[in-house]
Amino acid sequence: MSPRKKAGFNFEEALEELESLVTSMEEGDLSLEESLQAFEKGIKLTRECQTALKQAEQKVQVLLNQSGDTEDLETGELED
């Protein structure tokens, strides 16, 4: 299920949780099992955040295309 359809997905909260997981793993205080669980959760959060960012980018592109002054988000070049 995409983050947009998930009830309660919050990009900023997911990013904060991801940062917290990374910090915990970097400190080395987690057991192997806890580290694996944190890693798994981190991968899931990363994918959800990437999906949310891609959807936001697509929305921006649609809005730019509707306005007539478009710039390709991939290349940064102005389009006619």
C-alpha positions as CSV (number, residue, x, y, z in Angstrom):
1,M,0.0,0.0,0.0
2,S,1.4,3.4,-0.9
3,P,2.1,6.0,1.8
4,R,-0.6,8.3,0.3
5,K,-3.2,5.6,0.9
6,K,-1.9,4.6,4.3
7,A,-3.8,6.3,7.0
8,G,-1.5,8.4,9.1
9,F,1.7,8.4,7.0
10,N,3.7,11.5,7.9
11,F,6.9,12.1,5.9
12,E,8.5,14.2,8.6
13,E,7.8,11.7,11.3
14,A,9.0,8.8,9.1
15,L,12.2,10.7,8.4
16,E,12.8,11.4,12.1
17,E,12.2,7.8,13.0
18,L,14.7,6.8,10.3
19,E,17.3,9.2,11.7
20,S,16.7,7.8,15.2
21,L,17.2,4.2,13.9
22,V,20.4,5.2,12.2
23,T,21.7,6.9,15.4
24,S,20.8,3.8,17.5
25,M,22.7,1.5,15.1
26,E,25.7,3.8,14.9
27,E,26.0,3.9,18.6
28,G,26.4,0.1,18.7
29,D,24.2,-0.5,21.7
30,L,21.8,-2.8,20.0
31,S,22.0,-6.5,19.9
32,L,22.3,-8.3,16.6
33,E,18.6,-9.1,16.6
34,E,17.7,-5.5,17.4
35,S,20.0,-4.2,14.8
36,L,18.4,-6.5,12.2
37,Q,15.0,-5.3,13.2
38,A,16.1,-1.7,13.1
39,F,17.7,-2.2,9.6
40,E,14.5,-3.9,8.3
41,K,12.4,-1.0,9.6
42,G,14.8,1.5,8.2
43,I,14.6,0.0,4.7
44,K,10.7,0.1,4.9
45,L,10.8,3.7,6.0
46,T,13.2,4.6,3.3
47,R,11.0,3.1,0.6
48,E,8.0,4.8,2.0
49,C,9.8,8.2,2.0
50,Q,11.1,7.6,-1.5
51,T,7.6,6.9,-2.7
52,A,6.2,10.0,-1.1
53,L,9.0,12.1,-2.6
54,K,8.4,10.6,-6.1
55,Q,4.6,11.4,-5.8
56,A,5.4,14.9,-4.7
57,E,7.8,15.4,-7.6
58,Q,5.1,14.1,-10.0
59,K,2.5,16.5,-8.6
60,V,4.9,19.4,-9.0
61,Q,5.7,18.4,-12.6
62,V,1.9,18.2,-13.4
63,L,1.4,21.7,-11.9
64,L,4.3,23.1,-13.8
65,N,3.0,21.6,-17.0
66,Q,-0.4,23.1,-16.4
67,S,1.1,26.6,-15.9
68,G,2.9,26.6,-19.3
69,D,6.3,27.5,-17.8
70,T,7.8,24.1,-17.5
71,E,11.2,23.0,-16.4
72,D,12.1,19.3,-16.5
73,L,12.8,18.3,-13.0
74,E,15.3,15.7,-14.1
75,T,17.4,17.9,-16.3
76,G,16.7,21.4,-15.0
77,E,16.2,22.6,-18.6
78,L,13.3,24.8,-19.6
79,E,10.8,23.3,-22.0
80,D,8.6,25.1,-24.5
